[in-house]
Amino acid sequence: MQKNIFTPLIELFKRDRVIRNLEFFQDIIVISLCIGLLTVMLLRLGDMFISLMHLHKSQQIISDILFILIMVELFRLLIIYLQEHRISLGAAVEVAIVSALREVILRGILDIELTQIIGVCGFLLVLAGLLVAGVLVSKFLIPTNHKETNHKNAQIEDLIL
């Protein structure tokens, strides 16, 4: 008698079913983030074209272009997540590099203190180290057949270059 009462509860909380439902809700969140990013990109693109009418706002135009590039990279990161259910190290590092360089370009290299420049350089070196570590890990620790390895190595070399 008790087995009949608890059987639906046990079925409801089976591991595979719970994981599948959580991944579904996670995908809904990522899709809503993609829609939000597209909306923000379109609004910024409109602002940028309006700023183009006033040529004296060149720094604002550069800021909008770099911001849209960051949004495109984030969008690409979310698309990769939806396809593979993992975060791409290369795409995440690229977003961080472009974001850091955007701040340096907008503030002007001459207006930044020496300690901040050294900090940004150290940050960029760490990001470059992450890219190289990702290449080394995928090259030496992930066993695949030779055709896939050559294709992956070509992709990774394209990413670095």
N, C-alpha and C positions, 0 to 999 in steps of 0.2 A: 504494500500500500504506500509506504513512504517513497519507494523508488519512483512511482508514478508522479508524485508531487514534485520531486527534485529533478526529474529527467529534463523538463523544459529549461530549468535554470542551468543545469549542467551544459545543455546544448548551447544556451545563450552565451556562456562564458568559455567556450572552447577557444583555445589559443589561436588557431588559424582564423577563425571567424573574427575574433577581437582585432587581430593584426590587420586583416583585410579592411575592416570598418575604420580603424584608425588611419590607415593609409588613404582611404577614400576621403576622409575629412581633411587630412593633410593636403591632398591634391586640390580640394576645394579652396583651401586657404591660399595655396600657391597660385591657383588660377585667378582668384580675386586680387592677389598682389600683381599679377601680370596685367590685369585689366586696369588697376590703379596706376601702374607704371606707364602704360600706354596713354592713359588720360593725361598724366603729368607731362609726358613727352610732347603730346600734341599741344597742350597749353603753352609750354615753354617755346615750342617751335613757332606758335603764333606770336608770342611776345618778342621772339627774336626777329621775325619779319617786320614787326612794328618798329623795333629798335633800328632796323636797317634804314628806315626812313630818316632817322636822325643820325647822321654820320659822326657826330661828336661823341657818341656813346660807344666807342670801339671796345672799351674794356667790358662793358655789359654784353656786347655781342660775343666776345671771346668767352666770357663766363657762361653764357647760354649754350654755346657750342660744346664746351667741355662738359657741362652738366648733362646735356643730351647724350653725349658719348658715354658718360658714366651710367646713365639710365639704360642705354642700349646694352652695355655690358652686363648690368644687373638683370635685364630682361633675358639675355642669353643664358645667364647662370640659372635663372628660374626654369627656362625651357629645358636645359640639360637635366635639371633636377626632375622635371616631370617625365622626361623620357627614360632616365636611368635610375631614378631614386637615389642619387648621390650628388654631392657637391663637387664640381670640377675645381681642382686646386689651381690650375692655370687661369681659369676665368676669374676666380676670386682674387688671385694675386694681381691680375691685370686691372681689376676694378680698384684695388687699393693703390696701385701705382699711379693710375690716372687721377685718382682723387687727391693723392699727395701732390702730384705735379700741378694740378689745377690750383690748389691753394698757394703754391709757390709762385705760379705765373700771375695769379690775381693780385697778390700782395706786392709783387715786384721783388726781385732778388736783392736789390739795393736797399730796400726798406726792412729786410728781415735781419734780426740779430744773428751774430756768428754762432751762438749756441743753438739757435733754432735751425740754422742751416746744417750744422753738424748732426743734429738730431734727425733731420729729414734724410740726410745722406746715410746715416746708420739704418734708418727705417727702410730705405730703398735697398741697401745692401742685404738686410735680412730677407726682404721680399725676393731678391735675386737668389739668395741661398735657398729659399723655399722652392723656387722654380727648378734649380739645379738638383735639389734633393728629390723632388718629384720625378725628375727624369731618371736619376740613379735608381730610385726605388722601383720604378716601372721597368727599368732595363734589366736589373739584376735579380730582383726578388720575385717577380711575377712570372711563373713559367707558362709559356705559350708556345705554339708551333712557330716555325721560322717565318712563314708568310705573314702571320699576324704580327710577329715581332718586327719585321721589316716595315710593315705598314705603320705600326705604332711609333717606331723610331722616327720614321719620316714625318709623322704628324708632330711629334715632340720637337724635332729639329726645326720644323716650320714655326712652332710656337716660340722657340727661343730666338730664332732669327727674326 
